Amino acid sequence: MAKADAFIPLDFSPLEEQAMQQQAESFYLQMAKRRSVRDFSDQPIPPSVLEHAILAAGSAPSGANMQPWHFAVVQDAAIKQKIRQAAEIEERELYKHRASEEWLDALAPLGTDANKPFLETAPALIAIFLKKSTIDEDGTKHKNYYTSESVGIATGMLITALHQAGLATLTHTPSPMKFLSEILERPSHERPFLLLVVGYPEEGALVPDIQRLPLEKIATFL
């Protein structure tokens, strides 16, 4: 059990019911506009926006508060080019050999293929790594817990923070992603979790005409 002096008062300000309802609805309406974008402008992103979005992601809950994530922000053109080349090798294998017909049929309405120009055009790529363990500066190794759940929550918060800041994103998961560890020189106790493409949508960008499931299809209130 933690010592009593290891705790601090909770910084929490309750809202009136009407304000709660308004904020909940306003947040939903804003997030409902979020879409995965594949046509990006090369307009640079203010550094502080990326920094604060990552800090927001870093506030996510995690197993035993081990915070088992690392965010590698790539803005260098040469590194982005290497990532695109490596990702497209895996994508060609996916579309030609690895993906089942059912999988390809599911992807067809989205208009995707093995070509990923957005990996170079977008001003920033955020490679998200899952840390299977944490290693102290003195070399002491600590096991991390519930890593997939923790990093998944942090990734969702990162996407939300970036959307709230007026940026578009795309979750990209070429498989396998070991090339990210090699290109970005990440240690062996980390594994690539997801590659997030970030930027402003290109003027006139189009997205697939998809619909979200209604509340009664995604929730049960007992």
C-alpha positions as CSV (number, residue, x, y, z in Angstrom):
1,M,0.0,0.0,0.0
2,A,1.2,3.5,-0.9
3,K,2.3,5.8,1.9
4,A,-0.2,8.5,2.9
5,D,2.2,11.3,1.9
6,A,2.4,9.9,-1.6
7,F,-1.0,11.3,-2.4
8,I,-2.1,14.8,-3.1
9,P,-5.6,16.4,-3.3
10,L,-7.5,15.8,-6.5
11,D,-7.7,18.9,-8.8
12,F,-11.3,18.6,-9.9
13,S,-14.0,21.2,-10.5
14,P,-17.5,19.7,-10.9
15,L,-19.8,21.3,-13.4
16,E,-23.5,22.1,-13.2
17,E,-25.7,19.6,-14.9
18,Q,-26.6,21.9,-17.8
19,A,-22.9,22.8,-18.4
20,M,-22.1,19.0,-18.4
21,Q,-24.7,18.3,-21.0
22,Q,-23.6,21.2,-23.2
23,Q,-20.0,20.3,-23.0
24,A,-20.7,16.6,-23.7
25,E,-22.8,17.4,-26.7
26,S,-20.4,20.1,-28.0
27,F,-17.5,17.6,-27.7
28,Y,-19.4,14.9,-29.5
29,L,-20.4,17.3,-32.4
30,Q,-16.7,18.3,-32.8
31,M,-15.4,14.8,-32.7
32,A,-18.1,13.6,-35.1
33,K,-16.3,15.7,-37.8
34,R,-13.1,13.8,-37.3
35,R,-12.1,11.8,-40.4
36,S,-9.1,9.9,-41.5
37,V,-7.4,12.0,-44.2
38,R,-5.1,10.8,-46.9
39,D,-4.5,14.0,-48.8
40,F,-2.3,16.3,-46.8
41,S,-0.9,19.8,-47.3
42,D,2.8,20.2,-46.6
43,Q,2.1,23.3,-44.4
44,P,4.3,23.2,-41.3
45,I,2.7,22.6,-37.9
46,P,3.6,25.0,-35.0
47,P,6.0,23.0,-32.7
48,S,4.0,23.9,-29.6
49,V,0.9,22.2,-31.0
50,L,2.7,18.9,-31.5
51,E,4.3,19.2,-28.1
52,H,1.1,19.9,-26.2
53,A,-0.8,17.2,-28.0
54,I,1.9,14.7,-27.0
55,L,1.8,16.0,-23.4
56,A,-2.0,15.4,-23.5
57,A,-1.4,11.8,-24.7
58,G,1.2,11.4,-22.0
59,S,-1.5,12.1,-19.4
60,A,-3.4,8.9,-20.3
61,P,-4.0,6.3,-17.6
62,S,-1.6,3.3,-17.7
63,G,-1.0,0.1,-15.9
64,A,0.7,0.8,-12.6
65,N,1.4,4.3,-14.0
66,M,4.4,2.9,-15.9
67,Q,3.6,5.1,-19.0
68,P,4.8,2.5,-21.5
69,W,4.9,4.7,-24.6
70,H,7.3,6.7,-26.6
71,F,6.4,9.2,-29.4
72,A,9.0,9.7,-32.1
73,V,8.0,12.9,-34.1
74,V,9.5,12.8,-37.6
75,Q,9.6,16.0,-39.7
76,D,12.8,15.5,-41.5
77,A,12.2,15.0,-45.2
78,A,14.9,12.3,-45.7
79,I,13.6,10.2,-42.8
80,K,10.0,10.5,-44.0
81,Q,11.2,9.3,-47.4
82,K,12.9,6.2,-45.8
83,I,9.7,5.5,-43.9
84,R,7.6,5.7,-47.0
85,Q,9.9,3.4,-49.0
86,A,9.9,0.8,-46.3
87,A,6.2,1.1,-45.6
88,E,5.3,0.6,-49.3
89,I,7.4,-2.6,-49.5
90,E,5.2,-4.0,-46.7
91,E,2.0,-2.6,-48.3
92,R,2.7,-4.2,-51.7
93,E,3.2,-7.5,-50.0
94,L,-0.1,-7.0,-48.1
95,Y,-2.1,-6.2,-51.2
96,K,-0.5,-8.9,-53.4
97,H,-0.1,-11.8,-51.0
98,R,-1.0,-11.3,-47.3
99,A,-4.5,-9.9,-47.4
100,S,-7.4,-12.2,-47.8
101,E,-10.1,-11.5,-50.4
102,E,-12.5,-10.6,-47.6
103,W,-10.0,-8.1,-46.2
104,L,-9.4,-6.5,-49.7
105,D,-13.2,-6.3,-50.2
106,A,-13.5,-4.5,-46.9
107,L,-10.8,-2.0,-47.9
108,A,-12.2,-1.4,-51.4
109,P,-14.8,1.3,-50.4
110,L,-12.0,3.3,-48.9
111,G,-10.0,3.5,-52.1
112,T,-6.7,2.5,-50.5
113,D,-3.7,0.9,-52.2
114,A,0.0,0.2,-51.7
115,N,1.0,3.8,-52.6
116,K,1.4,6.0,-49.5
117,P,2.5,9.5,-50.7
118,F,1.1,11.1,-47.6
119,L,4.0,9.7,-45.7
120,E,6.2,12.3,-47.4
121,T,3.7,15.1,-48.0
122,A,2.4,15.4,-44.4
123,P,4.5,17.7,-42.3
124,A,4.8,15.3,-39.4
125,L,4.7,11.5,-38.7
126,I,4.4,10.4,-35.1
127,A,5.7,6.9,-34.7
128,I,4.2,5.5,-31.5
129,F,6.2,2.8,-29.7
130,L,5.1,0.5,-27.0
131,K,7.6,-0.1,-24.2
132,K,7.5,-3.7,-23.0
133,S,9.7,-2.7,-20.1
134,T,11.2,0.5,-18.7
135,I,14.9,0.8,-18.2
136,D,16.3,3.3,-15.7
137,E,19.4,5.4,-16.3
138,D,21.4,2.9,-14.2
139,G,20.2,0.0,-16.3
140,T,17.6,-1.3,-13.9
141,K,14.8,-3.0,-15.9
142,H,11.1,-2.8,-14.8
143,K,8.3,-4.8,-16.4
144,N,5.4,-2.7,-17.8
145,Y,1.8,-3.8,-17.4
146,Y,-1.3,-3.7,-19.7
147,T,0.9,-2.1,-22.3
148,S,-1.4,-2.5,-25.3
149,E,-4.4,-1.1,-23.4
150,S,-2.3,1.8,-22.1
151,V,-0.7,2.8,-25.4
152,G,-4.0,2.4,-27.2
153,I,-5.7,4.9,-24.8
154,A,-2.8,7.3,-25.1
155,T,-3.0,7.1,-28.9
156,G,-6.7,7.9,-28.8
157,M,-6.0,10.9,-26.7
158,L,-3.3,12.0,-29.0
159,I,-5.6,11.8,-32.0
160,T,-8.3,13.7,-30.1
161,A,-5.9,16.4,-29.0
162,L,-4.6,16.9,-32.5
163,H,-8.2,17.1,-33.9
164,Q,-9.1,19.6,-31.2
165,A,-6.1,21.7,-32.3
166,G,-7.4,21.8,-35.9
167,L,-5.2,19.1,-37.5
168,A,-6.1,16.1,-39.5
169,T,-4.7,12.6,-38.8
170,L,-4.4,9.2,-40.3
171,T,-3.7,6.0,-38.5
172,H,-1.3,3.9,-40.5
173,T,-0.3,0.3,-39.5
174,P,1.9,-1.4,-42.2
175,S,2.7,-4.9,-41.0
176,P,5.3,-5.7,-39.9
177,M,6.6,-2.4,-38.7
178,K,10.0,-3.4,-37.6
179,F,11.5,-1.0,-40.1
180,L,10.3,1.9,-37.9
181,S,12.5,0.6,-35.0
182,E,15.5,0.4,-37.4
183,I,15.0,3.7,-39.2
184,L,14.3,5.6,-36.0
185,E,16.9,3.7,-34.0
186,R,14.6,2.7,-31.1
187,P,15.8,0.2,-28.5
188,S,14.9,-3.4,-28.5
189,H,12.5,-3.2,-25.5
190,E,10.2,-1.0,-27.6
191,R,8.0,-2.2,-30.5
192,P,6.2,-0.1,-33.1
193,F,2.5,0.3,-32.2
194,L,1.2,2.7,-34.8
195,L,2.3,5.4,-37.3
196,L,0.2,8.5,-37.1
197,V,0.2,10.9,-40.0
198,V,-0.4,14.5,-39.0
199,G,-1.0,17.7,-40.8
200,Y,-3.5,20.1,-42.4
201,P,-5.8,18.5,-45.1
202,E,-5.0,19.5,-48.6
203,E,-7.4,22.1,-50.0
204,G,-10.3,20.2,-51.6
205,A,-9.4,17.0,-49.9
206,L,-12.1,14.3,-50.2
207,V,-12.8,11.5,-47.8
208,P,-15.0,8.3,-48.1
209,D,-18.7,8.8,-47.5
210,I,-19.0,6.6,-44.4
211,Q,-21.5,6.6,-41.6
212,R,-20.9,6.0,-37.9
213,L,-23.1,3.5,-36.0
214,P,-25.9,5.0,-33.9
215,L,-25.9,4.9,-30.1
216,E,-28.2,1.9,-29.9
217,K,-25.8,-0.1,-32.0
218,I,-22.7,0.7,-29.9
219,A,-24.0,0.9,-26.3
220,T,-26.2,-0.9,-23.8
221,F,-27.4,0.9,-20.7
222,L,-28.4,-1.5,-18.0
